[in-house]
Amino acid sequence: MTAPDLAHGENFSLEHYLDPAAHTFEQRFAEFRPYVEHARGSGFVLREVAGPSGALVPVRDPSTGGTDELIMLGSNNYLGLGNEPRIAEAAIAAIREYGVGHGGPPLLNGTTTLHRLLEERLAELKGSEAAMVFSSGYAANVGWVTGLLRKGDVLLYDEQSHASLYDGIQLGRVRSMAFAHNDLRHLRHRLMQIRWRNPGANVVVAVEGVYSMDGDIAPLPEIRALCDAFGAWLAVDDAHGTGVLGARGHGTAEHFGLGPGAVELSMGTFSKVFAGTGGFVTGSRDMVDTLRFFARSYMFSAALAPPVVAAVLAGIDFLAEHPERVRQLHDNVAYFVRGLRAMGFAVDPQTAIIPILVPQRLAVADVVTALHREGVFVNGVEFPAVPRDQQRLRISMMATLTQDHLDRALDRIDTVARRFGFHPEQEGIA
Ligand SMILES: Cc1ncc(COP(=O)(O)O)c(C=O)c1O
């Protein structure tokens, strides 16, 4: 495969990497096959999980048919809610009461009492008037971008935004401009440019509370001030901030002490801290009522299944009753980071995502496989999702990992890094 050097961000399609001479479907599949075989064979993708993603996760070994128990450093089930017995019971009770689903979209027959309750709780959690639930976080981003913005409106977005935002922009043919990652000067410059050319345009600035690759936080108070100065709306994708940031786990706005209504549009997902599926948008009642009819990914897609809705509701209750889980998550991050720094790794995470860079000369898949064999489940991220010199192991911390799990994982990372020659103590490759 040949590949252009894209800067970074998730605004890529693998189509860019196929040889244009590969014309027939068969030629294209044949060209891509070696990559798929390597990635699958090494266990880099499509590992088969054979039980709950707890502190330990059972993974099927295709060569033996047995299962290995790995220490889980690759799940966004940050607080362990995915296997909390009370939450599982709530999902089971919802199946008994509502069945597994209703076979319809929210506007017709898909909205149950549970959906209404969840929307009320989400609005409360985010300090907004109203909320709406989508079938995924991806659908929520595509939905609000395509449903809110029309011809003449402008979307300014951080260049490291999630693929779903890019897809919303493309689908809605939305006029948009990127600004450099977390760069306030560049954002100000962009806002000035837009206001100079389009003084009356509706402008929305879209950022993530916590960025999914580096786990760094957007400076929301400063971005809010810029939005106010230029009459722009602020939309925050808090997929990785909800349940992780803020004393009560309410997200990035709470982390910064921003009051209710500080963000016009907040988006989140149930696929991270709630360990399920689904997504949501909160904002003014008028905005939500409009999006229910204009966001096609809401209108033309079946409503979330009742057991998932019940699990998220129980997850919100759990979060309210157990703020110590959020503290435990932060303690685990701090402990693990101390261990990595003691080895010499220059890590400085702001949230529960901890990247460890892997030198460009190595195949990330091989490092991931070696860690798997040593009993640690960790995800690898490579080009084009990140620049070539930023390929990495992407560690996601969980509150339910014990000190013993963390010590063992640190020990295995030490061993594997030495074996592959990227341990900071090894000369010239820190
Ligand atoms: C920042 C961000 N936004 C949106 C999404 C999409 O969420 P979901 O997995 O619920 O579709 C993700 C998930 O990867 C994400 O990391």
The ligand as an ORCA input file, in Angstrom:
! r2SCAN-3c Opt
* xyz 0 1
  C     -14.259     11.622     21.467
  C     -15.233     10.600     20.985
  N     -16.396     11.021     20.449
  C     -17.305     10.136     19.999
  C     -17.079      8.773     20.038
  C     -18.100      7.813     19.489
  O     -18.768      7.189     20.534
  P     -19.468      5.737     20.378
  O     -18.427      4.720     20.609
  O     -20.507      5.757     21.441
  O     -20.058      5.661     19.017
  C     -15.888      8.305     20.607
  C     -15.616      6.856     20.671
  O     -14.620      6.371     20.218
  C     -14.927      9.242     21.070
  O     -13.756      8.836     21.576
*
